[in-house]
Amino acid sequence: MNKGMKVSDRLQAVPMSGIRKMFDLAKPDSINLGLGEPDLEPPMTAIEAMDRAARAGKNKYSPTAGIPELRDAIAEYYKGYNPALTGKNVIVTPSGSTALLEITQAFVDPGDEVLVPSPGFVIYSPHAKLAGGKPVEYRLTEGDFQPDIDYIQDRINSNTKMIVVNTPCNPTGGVLTEENRNALADIAHDKGIMILSDEVYAPFIYEGKHNSFLPYLDRAVVASGFSKMMAVTGWRLGFAITNEEALDALVKMQYHVCASPGMPAMYGVTEALPGIEPYLENARKVYKARRDLITKRINEIDGMSLSAPKGAFYAFPSYDLPLKSQELANELVKAGLICTPGSAFGTFGENHLRFSYAASEEKIDKGMDILADVVRKIKGGRI
């Protein structure tokens, strides 16, 4: 290769996603419980409105921050958390992941430390590194998967710029308590640190309530998206909400990333968002039944343990077996079940596996049959 085409050091420092790695090992007929992609159909209102927009010629560049109609609709939808919200607090992004990347690129300088949850979603640490920062893991408590507040405080120093929070959490399904949300907000205020709160799974909470950082926009940026909410992962449409000064920085960053998000999809989501609650009520009912099924099946397996996840659509059981999580996941994929090793989600994810229950009950049952069989063989010394 031409030496001028050498991959940058910052990209080489970032690992390939542990989620995607498993798909390379899988057989074509494998049961896939590894990908957090809703199998529900999107709201027909959104599809029809997107189609109308495209047919009406709304296929051009949009304003960099997104069309005003959608920005206003997002602000209106979330006013229950912060009555002062307006469209001027909102930027529409080409995916929730892009929102997360733009936030770190806009606010993290080389040498800044970014506290990231462990276990936590696979892109938080790489995004910090790509911005020149240093990711520092903080521990989530076992069982209920809450941020360990004392652990966080012990790791804050003069270089700490940002604390990343995810509620409901991927991979654990944990839901942040009001007490811990308030504690983190107080730490951010007292120490002059910003909060990046990834709240993309907020529509899917089965016990408790969503404790958003939207009331704290003087110190927080909230990232979310429509991929999960409306089952439109292929539309690549997300958003971020923050104060107007911070939003200006994100708009500047977004211009250099993509110029603007896709226009027809924005019109589709704008039409569907105000009346989305019946759709979400049905989705929660479907996912809760699947949550209950996978929790029951996992806890019937000797050597595995799972507290029912309170939100999102992931199960993150612990296990008592003489294998690392990557080794166990490899054995499962050989047997025809795709999941993700807990180690993909950070140091404190080891001795866990992640299963997505954004899949049919039939697939969940078949997957759990494979899991039970493999675990029995391991405990019997046959693997």
Secondary structure, 3 states (H helix, E strand, C coil): CCHHHCCCHHHHCCCCCHHHHHHHHCCCCCEECCCCCCCCCCCHHHHHHHHHHHHCCCCCCCCCCCCHHHHHHHHHHCCCCCCCCCHHHEEEECCHHHHHHHHHHHHCCCCCEEEEEECCCCCHHHHHHHCCCEEEEEEECCCCCCECHHHHHHCCCCCEEEEEEECCCCCCCCCCCHHHHHHHHHHHHHHCCEEEEECCCCCCECCCCCCCCHHHCCCEEEEEECCCCCCCHHHCCEEEECCHHHHHHHHHHHHHHCCCCCHHHHHHHHHHHHHCHHHHHHHHHHHHHHHHHHHHHHHCCCCEECCCCCECCEECCEECCCCCHHHHHHHHHHCCEECEEHHHHCHHHCCEEEEECCCCHHHHHHHHHHHHHHHHHHHCCCC
